[in-house]
Amino acid sequence: AVFNPEYRFKFLVHGKFDVDNDGTPSEAEADYVRRRIVEWGGELVEGDELTGDLDFLVLGATPPEPLNLTPNSSDVELRAFLQLRESRDQYDRLFDQANKAQIPVLNWNRFELLTGMNDR
């Protein structure tokens, strides 16, 4: 491989991140990750699908498995269950697709280390 300083790596960022390590992943921290990628010189791929020219998948915190519903669960609980299950399924699907396509999967810590952006 030959290093090309003109090449802009393409990143797909998915999920919520816990950049400040407070134990609470958030969409605001995912936006921070996206901004850092752009500041580093990377290009963001929009959406939640892997593209053929993707260089890296950056995944946030693994969504928890939803708890089982009870027979008397409310509509709010049902919607929350379905949303959490879809979030976890999409996370797992992207991870599996990236592995099969041999696209490197990074979390925030690995991204910081590999790009030299770790400011701690």
N, CA, C and O atoms as a MOPAC input file, in Angstrom:
PM7 MOZYME 1SCF
protein

 N      0.83400 1    -1.17500 1     0.00000 1
 C      0.00000 1     0.00000 1     0.00000 1
 C      0.88200 1     1.24300 1     0.00000 1
 O      1.95000 1     1.26500 1     0.61200 1
 N      0.43000 1     2.24200 1    -0.67400 1
 C      1.16200 1     3.50000 1    -0.77000 1
 C      0.32600 1     4.57900 1    -0.10400 1
 O     -0.86100 1     4.72200 1    -0.39900 1
 N      0.94400 1     5.34200 1     0.79800 1
 C      0.23700 1     6.42100 1     1.48500 1
 C     -0.00700 1     7.56000 1     0.51200 1
 O      0.89600 1     7.97900 1    -0.21300 1
 N     -1.22300 1     8.05200 1     0.50300 1
 C     -1.57800 1     9.18200 1    -0.34900 1
 C     -2.21700 1    10.25100 1     0.53000 1
 O     -3.35200 1    10.07400 1     0.97500 1
 N     -1.51200 1    11.36900 1     0.79600 1
 C     -2.07700 1    12.39500 1     1.67500 1
 C     -3.31400 1    13.07600 1     1.09600 1
 O     -4.02800 1    13.77800 1     1.81200 1
 N     -3.57000 1    12.87500 1    -0.18500 1
 C     -4.74600 1    13.47900 1    -0.82100 1
 C     -6.01000 1    12.63800 1    -0.63200 1
 O     -7.12100 1    13.12600 1    -0.84000 1
 N     -5.83700 1    11.38000 1    -0.23900 1
 C     -6.98100 1    10.47800 1    -0.10900 1
 C     -7.79400 1    10.82900 1     1.12900 1
 O     -7.24100 1    11.01700 1     2.21300 1
 N     -9.09800 1    10.91400 1     0.96400 1
 C    -10.00700 1    11.17800 1     2.08900 1
 C    -10.71500 1     9.87800 1     2.44000 1
 O    -11.50900 1     9.35800 1     1.65600 1
 N    -10.41900 1     9.36400 1     3.61700 1
 C    -11.06600 1     8.14000 1     4.07600 1
 C    -12.54500 1     8.39700 1     4.32200 1
 O    -12.93900 1     9.46300 1     4.79500 1
 N    -13.36400 1     7.38300 1     3.98500 1
 C    -14.81500 1     7.47900 1     4.15200 1
 C    -15.24000 1     6.68400 1     5.38400 1
 O    -14.87000 1     5.52400 1     5.56200 1
 N    -16.02900 1     7.35000 1     6.22700 1
 C    -16.47600 1     6.78900 1     7.49500 1
 C    -17.99900 1     6.79400 1     7.56800 1
 O    -18.65100 1     7.76900 1     7.19700 1
 N    -18.54600 1     5.69300 1     8.05100 1
 C    -19.95800 1     5.63800 1     8.41200 1
 C    -19.99900 1     5.58700 1     9.93200 1
 O    -19.41600 1     4.68900 1    10.54000 1
 N    -20.67900 1     6.53800 1    10.54500 1
 C    -20.80900 1     6.60400 1    11.99800 1
 C    -22.22400 1     6.16800 1    12.35300 1
 O    -23.20200 1     6.68900 1    11.81600 1
 N    -22.31900 1     5.21500 1    13.25700 1
 C    -23.63900 1     4.69200 1    13.63100 1
 C    -23.73400 1     4.54100 1    15.14200 1
 O    -22.79400 1     4.09100 1    15.79800 1
 N    -24.87400 1     4.92100 1    15.67500 1
 C    -25.16300 1     4.68800 1    17.08000 1
 C    -24.90700 1     5.89300 1    17.95100 1
 O    -24.56900 1     6.97600 1    17.47400 1
 N    -25.07700 1     5.67600 1    19.24300 1
 C    -24.83000 1     6.69800 1    20.24500 1
 C    -23.47100 1     6.42200 1    20.87800 1
 O    -23.06400 1     5.26900 1    21.02500 1
 N    -22.78200 1     7.48300 1    21.24500 1
 C    -21.43200 1     7.36400 1    21.77200 1
 C    -21.35400 1     7.91100 1    23.19200 1
 O    -22.15800 1     8.75200 1    23.59600 1
 N    -20.37100 1     7.41900 1    23.94100 1
 C    -20.09000 1     7.90200 1    25.28800 1
 C    -18.65800 1     8.44200 1    25.30300 1
 O    -17.77100 1     7.86500 1    25.93300 1
 N    -18.45400 1     9.53700 1    24.61300 1
 C    -17.12700 1    10.13100 1    24.46200 1
 C    -16.57700 1    10.60800 1    25.79800 1
 O    -15.37900 1    10.49000 1    26.05300 1
 N    -17.44300 1    11.14700 1    26.65500 1
 C    -16.97100 1    11.68900 1    27.93000 1
 C    -16.92000 1    10.64600 1    29.04900 1
 O    -16.62900 1    10.97700 1    30.19800 1
 N    -17.20400 1     9.39400 1    28.70800 1
 C    -17.13100 1     8.27500 1    29.65800 1
 C    -17.96300 1     8.48900 1    30.91800 1
 O    -17.54100 1     8.13500 1    32.01900 1
 N    -19.15000 1     9.07300 1    30.74700 1
 C    -20.03200 1     9.25400 1    31.90200 1
 C    -21.04800 1     8.12300 1    32.04500 1
 O    -21.90100 1     8.15100 1    32.93200 1
 N    -20.94800 1     7.12700 1    31.16200 1
 C    -21.85600 1     5.98400 1    31.23100 1
 C    -23.16900 1     6.17200 1    30.50200 1
 O    -24.02800 1     5.29100 1    30.53300 1
 N    -23.34000 1     7.33100 1    29.83400 1
 C    -24.58000 1     7.60800 1    29.13600 1
 C    -24.28900 1     7.97600 1    27.67900 1
 O    -23.96500 1     9.12700 1    27.38800 1
 N    -24.40200 1     7.01100 1    26.76200 1
 C    -24.21000 1     7.33300 1    25.33800 1
 C    -25.31000 1     8.27600 1    24.85700 1
 O    -26.45500 1     8.19100 1    25.30100 1
 N    -24.94200 1     9.18200 1    23.93700 1
 C    -25.93000 1    10.13900 1    23.45500 1
 C    -25.71700 1    10.44600 1    21.97800 1
 O    -24.64600 1    10.20400 1    21.42100 1
 N    -26.75400 1    10.98000 1    21.36300 1
 C    -26.68000 1    11.41800 1    19.96900 1
 C    -25.78500 1    12.65000 1    19.85100 1
 O    -25.10700 1    12.82500 1    18.83900 1
 N    -25.77600 1    13.50400 1    20.87600 1
 C    -24.90700 1    14.68900 1    20.85100 1
 C    -23.43900 1    14.27100 1    20.77800 1
 O    -22.64200 1    14.91100 1    20.09400 1
 N    -23.08800 1    13.20400 1    21.47800 1
 C    -21.70600 1    12.72300 1    21.42800 1
 C    -21.40900 1    12.05600 1    20.08300 1
 O    -20.26800 1    12.08200 1    19.62200 1
 N    -22.41800 1    11.46200 1    19.45500 1
 C    -22.24600 1    10.93100 1    18.09800 1
 C    -21.96300 1    12.07600 1    17.12400 1
 O    -21.13700 1    11.94000 1    16.22100 1
 N    -22.65100 1    13.20000 1    17.31000 1
 C    -22.38200 1    14.38000 1    16.47400 1
 C    -20.96200 1    14.88400 1    16.68700 1
 O    -20.31100 1    15.32700 1    15.74000 1
 N    -20.48000 1    14.82000 1    17.91200 1
 C    -19.09700 1    15.20400 1    18.22000 1
 C    -18.12400 1    14.30700 1    17.44900 1
 O    -17.14900 1    14.79800 1    16.87800 1
 N    -18.38200 1    13.00600 1    17.43100 1
 C    -17.53300 1    12.06200 1    16.69100 1
 C    -17.52100 1    12.43600 1    15.20800 1
 O    -16.46300 1    12.45100 1    14.57800 1
 N    -18.68600 1    12.73300 1    14.65800 1
 C    -18.76300 1    13.12500 1    13.24600 1
 C    -17.93900 1    14.37900 1    12.96700 1
 O    -17.22100 1    14.45000 1    11.97000 1
 N    -18.04900 1    15.37000 1    13.86000 1
 C    -17.27100 1    16.60200 1    13.67600 1
 C    -15.77400 1    16.32600 1    13.73200 1
 O    -15.01100 1    16.89300 1    12.95000 1
 N    -15.35200 1    15.47000 1    14.63700 1
 C    -13.92300 1    15.14500 1    14.75600 1
 C    -13.41300 1    14.44500 1    13.49900 1
 O    -12.28200 1    14.68100 1    13.07400 1
 N    -14.23200 1    13.59300 1    12.90700 1
 C    -13.83600 1    12.91100 1    11.66800 1
 C    -13.62000 1    13.93100 1    10.56700 1
 O    -12.62900 1    13.86400 1     9.83900 1
 N    -14.53800 1    14.87000 1    10.44000 1
 C    -14.41700 1    15.90600 1     9.41400 1
 C    -13.18900 1    16.77500 1     9.68800 1
 O    -12.45000 1    17.11000 1     8.76200 1
 N    -12.96400 1    17.14700 1    10.96800 1
 C    -11.79000 1    17.94000 1    11.33500 1
 C    -10.49600 1    17.20800 1    10.99000 1
 O     -9.51400 1    17.83600 1    10.59400 1
 N    -10.48900 1    15.89700 1    11.13600 1
 C     -9.31800 1    15.08300 1    10.84400 1
 C     -9.07200 1    14.99200 1     9.33200 1
 O     -7.96800 1    14.66500 1     8.89600 1
 N    -10.10100 1    15.28200 1     8.54400 1
 C     -9.97100 1    15.21400 1     7.09200 1
 C    -10.72200 1    14.06600 1     6.46500 1
 O    -10.59100 1    13.82000 1     5.26600 1
 N    -11.50600 1    13.36000 1     7.25300 1
 C    -12.30100 1    12.25600 1     6.73300 1
 C    -13.58500 1    12.73600 1     6.09400 1
 O    -13.98600 1    13.88900 1     6.25200 1
 N    -14.21300 1    11.84700 1     5.38100 1
 C    -15.49100 1    12.13300 1     4.73100 1
 C    -16.55700 1    11.25300 1     5.36800 1
 O    -16.35700 1    10.05100 1     5.54600 1
 N    -17.68200 1    11.85400 1     5.70700 1
 C    -18.78400 1    11.10800 1     6.30800 1
 C    -19.70200 1    10.54800 1     5.23600 1
 O    -20.04100 1    11.23400 1     4.27200 1
 N    -20.09600 1     9.30700 1     5.41100 1
 C    -21.08700 1     8.66700 1     4.54900 1
 C    -22.41000 1     8.75900 1     5.28900 1
 O    -22.50800 1     8.32900 1     6.43800 1
 N    -23.41300 1     9.30500 1     4.65200 1
 C    -24.72400 1     9.48100 1     5.27600 1
 C    -25.52100 1     8.18600 1     5.22700 1
 O    -25.29700 1     7.34000 1     4.36100 1
 N    -26.44500 1     8.04000 1     6.15700 1
 C    -27.33700 1     6.89500 1     6.16900 1
 C    -26.87000 1     5.80800 1     7.11600 1
 O    -25.96000 1     6.00600 1     7.92100 1
 N    -27.50700 1     4.66600 1     7.00200 1
 C    -27.20200 1     3.51900 1     7.84900 1
 C    -26.96100 1     2.26000 1     7.02500 1
 O    -27.26000 1     1.15000 1     7.46400 1
 N    -26.41500 1     2.44800 1     5.82400 1
 C    -26.10500 1     1.31800 1     4.95300 1
 C    -24.63700 1     1.38000 1     4.57400 1
 O    -24.09200 1     2.46000 1     4.34200 1
 N    -23.99900 1     0.22200 1     4.51100 1
 C    -22.60800 1     0.17100 1     4.06800 1
 C    -22.55600 1     0.40200 1     2.56600 1
 O    -23.38600 1    -0.11200 1     1.81600 1
 N    -21.57200 1     1.18000 1     2.13800 1
 C    -21.37500 1     1.42000 1     0.71400 1
 C    -20.11300 1     0.69400 1     0.27000 1
 O    -19.26200 1     0.35700 1     1.09300 1
 N    -19.99500 1     0.45700 1    -1.01900 1
 C    -18.85600 1    -0.28200 1    -1.54600 1
 C    -17.52600 1     0.42700 1    -1.38500 1
 O    -16.47700 1    -0.21600 1    -1.39600 1
 N    -17.55400 1     1.73800 1    -1.23500 1
 C    -16.30800 1     2.48700 1    -1.11700 1
 C    -16.01800 1     2.93700 1     0.31500 1
 O    -15.18800 1     3.82100 1     0.52800 1
 N    -16.69400 1     2.33800 1     1.29800 1
 C    -16.51800 1     2.70100 1     2.69800 1
 C    -15.16800 1     2.18800 1     3.20300 1
 O    -14.78700 1     1.05000 1     2.92600 1
 N    -14.45000 1     3.03400 1     3.94500 1
 C    -13.16400 1     2.63500 1     4.51200 1
 C    -13.28400 1     2.15100 1     5.95000 1
 O    -12.59400 1     1.21000 1     6.34500 1
 N    -14.16100 1     2.78900 1     6.74600 1
 C    -14.29800 1     2.44400 1     8.15700 1
 C    -15.74500 1     2.59300 1     8.60700 1
 O    -16.46300 1     3.49400 1     8.17400 1
 N    -16.15000 1     1.68300 1     9.48800 1
 C    -17.41800 1     1.80000 1    10.19700 1
 C    -17.06600 1     2.15800 1    11.63700 1
 O    -16.30300 1     1.44000 1    12.28400 1
 N    -17.61000 1     3.25600 1    12.14200 1
 C    -17.36600 1     3.68200 1    13.52000 1
 C    -18.66700 1     3.46400 1    14.28800 1
 O    -19.66900 1     4.13800 1    14.04700 1
 N    -18.63000 1     2.50600 1    15.21900 1
 C    -19.83200 1     2.14100 1    15.96500 1
 C    -19.79800 1     2.69800 1    17.37100 1
 O    -18.76100 1     2.70100 1    18.03500 1
 N    -20.94600 1     3.16800 1    17.81000 1
 C    -21.09300 1     3.67000 1    19.16900 1
 C    -21.26800 1     2.52300 1    20.14600 1
 O    -20.92300 1     1.37900 1    19.85400 1
 N    -21.80400 1     2.84400 1    21.29700 1
 C    -22.04900 1     1.85500 1    22.34100 1
 C    -23.06400 1     0.82700 1    21.84900 1
 O    -24.01900 1     1.16400 1    21.14900 1
 N    -22.84600 1    -0.41300 1    22.22100 1
 C    -23.78100 1    -1.47300 1    21.85300 1
 C    -25.11500 1    -1.22900 1    22.53600 1
 O    -25.17100 1    -1.13900 1    23.76200 1
 N    -26.19300 1    -1.11900 1    21.76200 1
 C    -27.51000 1    -0.94000 1    22.39700 1
 C    -27.85500 1    -2.16200 1    23.24400 1
 O    -27.55900 1    -3.29000 1    22.84900 1
 N    -28.47300 1    -1.95300 1    24.39400 1
 C    -28.82100 1    -3.09300 1    25.24100 1
 C    -29.93300 1    -3.93500 1    24.61000 1
 O    -30.72700 1    -3.44900 1    23.80500 1
 N    -29.96300 1    -5.18700 1    24.99200 1
 C    -31.07200 1    -6.05000 1    24.56900 1
 C    -32.33600 1    -5.56900 1    25.28900 1
 O    -32.29600 1    -5.29400 1    26.48800 1
 N    -33.44800 1    -5.46800 1    24.57200 1
 C    -34.68400 1    -5.03500 1    25.24900 1
 C    -35.18200 1    -6.11100 1    26.20900 1
 O    -35.02600 1    -7.30800 1    25.96800 1
 N    -35.77700 1    -5.65600 1    27.28900 1
 C    -36.37600 1    -6.58200 1    28.24500 1
 C    -37.65400 1    -7.15600 1    27.64800 1
 O    -38.31400 1    -6.51700 1    26.82900 1
 N    -37.98700 1    -8.35400 1    28.06500 1
 C    -39.21800 1    -8.97300 1    27.56700 1
 C    -40.43500 1    -8.20000 1    28.04800 1
 O    -40.46200 1    -7.67300 1    29.16000 1
 N    -41.42700 1    -8.14700 1    27.19700 1
 C    -42.68800 1    -7.49300 1    27.54400 1
 C    -43.55700 1    -8.43100 1    28.37200 1
 O    -43.47000 1    -9.65300 1    28.25500 1
 N    -44.38000 1    -7.84200 1    29.19500 1
 C    -45.35000 1    -8.61900 1    29.95600 1
 C    -46.68000 1    -8.58300 1    29.20800 1
 O    -46.87400 1    -7.72200 1    28.35000 1
 N    -47.58900 1    -9.49000 1    29.51000 1
 C    -48.88400 1    -9.48800 1    28.81800 1
 C    -49.66300 1    -8.18000 1    28.99400 1
 O    -50.48900 1    -7.84000 1    28.14700 1
 N    -49.41600 1    -7.45700 1    30.06000 1
 C    -50.14400 1    -6.20700 1    30.28900 1
 C    -49.27200 1    -4.97100 1    30.01500 1
 O    -49.49700 1    -3.91400 1    30.60400 1
 N    -48.29300 1    -5.10000 1    29.13500 1
 C    -47.43200 1    -3.96300 1    28.78200 1
 C    -48.24600 1    -2.88600 1    28.07200 1
 O    -49.15800 1    -3.17800 1    27.29900 1
 N    -47.89500 1    -1.64400 1    28.35100 1
 C    -48.60800 1    -0.51400 1    27.74900 1
 C    -48.10600 1    -0.26700 1    26.32400 1
 O    -47.10500 1    -0.84000 1    25.89500 1
 N    -48.82000 1     0.59500 1    25.60600 1
 C    -48.40000 1     0.97300 1    24.25400 1
 C    -47.03900 1     1.65900 1    24.27200 1
 O    -46.22400 1     1.45700 1    23.37100 1
 N    -46.79700 1     2.46400 1    25.29000 1
 C    -45.50100 1     3.15200 1    25.42400 1
 C    -44.38700 1     2.12800 1    25.60100 1
 O    -43.33100 1     2.24500 1    24.98000 1
 N    -44.61700 1     1.13100 1    26.44200 1
 C    -43.61500 1     0.07900 1    26.65400 1
 C    -43.38900 1    -0.72900 1    25.38500 1
 O    -42.25400 1    -1.10200 1    25.08600 1
 N    -44.45500 1    -1.00600 1    24.63200 1
 C    -44.34300 1    -1.74200 1    23.38300 1
 C    -43.51500 1    -0.95400 1    22.36700 1
 O    -42.63400 1    -1.51400 1    21.71400 1
 N    -43.79700 1     0.34400 1    22.23200 1
 C    -43.03500 1     1.18400 1    21.28900 1
 C    -41.56700 1     1.25500 1    21.69100 1
 O    -40.68500 1     1.18100 1    20.83500 1
 N    -41.30000 1     1.39800 1    22.97700 1
 C    -39.91500 1     1.45300 1    23.46700 1
 C    -39.20500 1     0.13200 1    23.19300 1
 O    -38.04300 1     0.12100 1    22.78900 1
 N    -39.90500 1    -0.98600 1    23.41400 1
 C    -39.34800 1    -2.30700 1    23.13800 1
 C    -38.99200 1    -2.44800 1    21.66100 1
 O    -37.88800 1    -2.87700 1    21.32300 1
 N    -39.91800 1    -2.09000 1    20.79000 1
 C    -39.68900 1    -2.22200 1    19.35600 1
 C    -38.55300 1    -1.32000 1    18.88000 1
 O    -37.74700 1    -1.72600 1    18.04300 1
 N    -38.48800 1    -0.12000 1    19.40100 1
 C    -37.42000 1     0.80700 1    19.01500 1
 C    -36.05900 1     0.28300 1    19.47400 1
 O    -35.09300 1     0.33700 1    18.71300 1
 N    -35.97000 1    -0.21400 1    20.68600 1
 C    -34.71700 1    -0.74800 1    21.20300 1
 C    -34.30100 1    -2.01100 1    20.44800 1
 O    -33.12100 1    -2.20600 1    20.15600 1
 N    -35.27300 1    -2.86200 1    20.13500 1
 C    -34.95300 1    -4.08400 1    19.37800 1
 C    -34.44500 1    -3.74100 1    17.98200 1
 O    -33.48400 1    -4.34800 1    17.51000 1
 N    -35.07900 1    -2.77400 1    17.31500 1
 C    -34.63600 1    -2.36800 1    15.98000 1
 C    -33.24100 1    -1.74200 1    16.03500 1
 O    -32.40700 1    -1.98200 1    15.16200 1
 N    -33.00300 1    -0.94700 1    17.06000 1
 C    -31.69100 1    -0.32500 1    17.22900 1
 C    -30.60600 1    -1.39300 1    17.39500 1
 O    -29.54300 1    -1.30200 1    16.78000 1
 N    -30.87300 1    -2.39000 1    18.21500 1
 C    -29.89600 1    -3.47100 1    18.44500 1
 C    -29.72200 1    -4.31100 1    17.17700 1
 O    -28.59800 1    -4.66500 1    16.82200 1
 N    -30.82100 1    -4.63200 1    16.49300 1
 C    -30.73700 1    -5.41700 1    15.26100 1
 C    -29.92300 1    -4.69000 1    14.19000 1
 O    -29.11500 1    -5.31000 1    13.49800 1
 N    -30.13100 1    -3.38500 1    14.05100 1
 C    -29.40300 1    -2.61400 1    13.05000 1
 C    -27.91300 1    -2.54800 1    13.39500 1
 O    -27.06800 1    -2.66600 1    12.50800 1
 N    -27.59100 1    -2.36400 1    14.65300 1
 C    -26.20200 1    -2.35000 1    15.11600 1
 C    -25.52400 1    -3.67500 1    14.76700 1
 O    -24.44500 1    -3.69500 1    14.17400 1
 N    -26.17000 1    -4.77500 1    15.14100 1
 C    -25.61100 1    -6.10700 1    14.86400 1
 C    -25.48000 1    -6.35500 1    13.36500 1
 O    -24.48900 1    -6.93400 1    12.91900 1
 N    -26.46000 1    -5.92700 1    12.59200 1
 C    -26.44900 1    -6.11700 1    11.13700 1
 C    -25.26400 1    -5.36900 1    10.50100 1
 O    -24.54200 1    -5.92900 1     9.67600 1
 N    -25.07500 1    -4.11000 1    10.88800 1
 C    -23.94800 1    -3.33600 1    10.35300 1
 C    -22.61300 1    -3.96300 1    10.74000 1
 O    -21.70600 1    -4.05800 1     9.91300 1
 N    -22.49200 1    -4.38800 1    11.98400 1
 C    -21.25200 1    -5.02400 1    12.44200 1
 C    -20.95700 1    -6.27900 1    11.63200 1
 O    -19.83000 1    -6.47700 1    11.17800 1
 N    -21.96200 1    -7.12400 1    11.45000 1
 C    -21.78200 1    -8.36300 1    10.68400 1
 C    -21.44900 1    -8.07500 1     9.21800 1
 O    -20.56200 1    -8.71200 1     8.65000 1
 N    -22.14700 1    -7.12600 1     8.60900 1
 C    -21.87300 1    -6.78100 1     7.20600 1
 C    -20.45300 1    -6.24500 1     7.04100 1
 O    -19.76400 1    -6.59500 1     6.08200 1
 N    -20.02300 1    -5.41200 1     7.95700 1
 C    -18.66700 1    -4.85900 1     7.87800 1
 C    -17.62700 1    -5.96800 1     8.01200 1
 O    -16.63400 1    -5.98300 1     7.28400 1
 N    -17.85300 1    -6.88500 1     8.93200 1
 C    -16.90500 1    -8.00200 1     9.08900 1
 C    -16.83800 1    -8.84800 1     7.83000 1
 O    -15.75100 1    -9.22000 1     7.38800 1
 N    -17.98800 1    -9.15400 1     7.25200 1
 C    -18.01000 1    -9.97000 1     6.03600 1
 C    -17.34300 1    -9.25400 1     4.86700 1
 O    -16.71300 1    -9.89400 1     4.02500 1
 N    -17.47800 1    -7.93200 1     4.80900 1
 C    -16.88100 1    -7.14000 1     3.73000 1
 C    -15.44000 1    -6.72500 1     4.05600 1
 O    -14.78900 1    -6.04500 1     3.26300 1
 N    -14.95700 1    -7.13600 1     5.21600 1
 C    -13.60700 1    -6.80800 1     5.68500 1
 C    -13.38200 1    -5.29900 1     5.78400 1
 O    -12.31000 1    -4.78900 1     5.46000 1
 N    -14.41700 1    -4.60600 1     6.23900 1
 C    -14.32900 1    -3.17000 1     6.51600 1
 C    -13.98700 1    -3.03000 1     7.99600 1
 O    -14.70800 1    -3.55400 1     8.84500 1
 N    -12.90400 1    -2.33600 1     8.31700 1
 C    -12.53700 1    -2.19000 1     9.73000 1
 C    -13.64200 1    -1.49800 1    10.52500 1
 O    -14.23200 1    -0.51200 1    10.08200 1
 N    -13.90500 1    -2.04600 1    11.72000 1
 C    -14.90200 1    -1.48100 1    12.62500 1
 C    -14.14500 1    -0.84800 1    13.78800 1
 O    -13.34400 1    -1.49800 1    14.46000 1
 N    -14.41800 1     0.43500 1    14.00800 1
 C    -13.76000 1     1.17400 1    15.08100 1
 C    -14.78100 1     1.64700 1    16.09400 1
 O    -15.92200 1     1.95300 1    15.74700 1
 N    -14.36300 1     1.70500 1    17.35400 1
 C    -15.13900 1     2.44600 1    18.33600 1
 C    -14.44100 1     3.78800 1    18.50100 1
 O    -13.43300 1     4.03800 1    17.83900 1
 N    -14.94400 1     4.64500 1    19.35500 1
 C    -14.38000 1     5.98300 1    19.49300 1
 C    -12.92900 1     5.92200 1    19.96000 1
 O    -12.08900 1     6.65400 1    19.43600 1
 N    -12.61500 1     5.07200 1    20.92500 1
 C    -11.24300 1     4.99200 1    21.43200 1
 C    -10.26300 1     4.58600 1    20.33500 1
 O     -9.18400 1     5.16700 1    20.22300 1
 N    -10.62600 1     3.60700 1    19.53500 1
 C     -9.74100 1     3.16600 1    18.45200 1
 C     -9.56900 1     4.25800 1    17.40600 1
 O     -8.47200 1     4.45500 1    16.88300 1
 N    -10.65500 1     4.97000 1    17.10000 1
 C    -10.54400 1     6.06200 1    16.13300 1
 C     -9.55100 1     7.10400 1    16.63700 1
 O     -8.68300 1     7.55200 1    15.88700 1
 N     -9.67600 1     7.48800 1    17.90200 1
 C     -8.76600 1     8.48500 1    18.47200 1
 C     -7.31100 1     8.02100 1    18.41000 1
 O     -6.42200 1     8.79000 1    18.04600 1
 N     -7.07900 1     6.77000 1    18.76500 1
 C     -5.71100 1     6.25400 1    18.76400 1
 C     -5.13300 1     6.16800 1    17.35600 1
 O     -3.98300 1     6.54500 1    17.13500 1
 N     -5.91700 1     5.67900 1    16.41000 1
 C     -5.41200 1     5.50000 1    15.05100 1
 C     -5.17000 1     6.81600 1    14.31900 1
 O     -4.33400 1     6.88300 1    13.41800 1
 N     -5.89300 1     7.85200 1    14.70300 1
 C     -5.73800 1     9.13300 1    14.02200 1
 C     -4.84800 1    10.09800 1    14.78600 1
 O     -4.56400 1    11.19200 1    14.29900 1
 N     -4.40600 1     9.71000 1    15.96900 1
 C     -3.58300 1    10.60400 1    16.77700 1
 C     -4.36700 1    11.75100 1    17.38300 1
 O     -3.78700 1    12.75900 1    17.78500 1
 N     -5.68300 1    11.60400 1    17.45100 1
 C     -6.53300 1    12.68200 1    17.97100 1
 C     -6.82800 1    12.51300 1    19.45400 1
 O     -7.65700 1    13.24100 1    20.00100 1
 N     -6.17800 1    11.58300 1    20.10600 1
 C     -6.41600 1    11.36100 1    21.53400 1
 C     -5.78400 1    12.51700 1    22.29000 1
 O     -4.56000 1    12.58800 1    22.40500 1
 N     -6.60800 1    13.42600 1    22.80700 1
 C     -6.08600 1    14.61000 1    23.47700 1
 C     -6.01600 1    14.46500 1    24.99300 1
 O     -5.98000 1    15.45700 1    25.72000 1
 N     -5.99600 1    13.22700 1    25.45600 1
 C     -5.88900 1    13.00600 1    26.90900 1
 C     -4.46100 1    12.86000 1    27.30500 1
 O     -4.16400 1    12.66700 1    28.48400 1

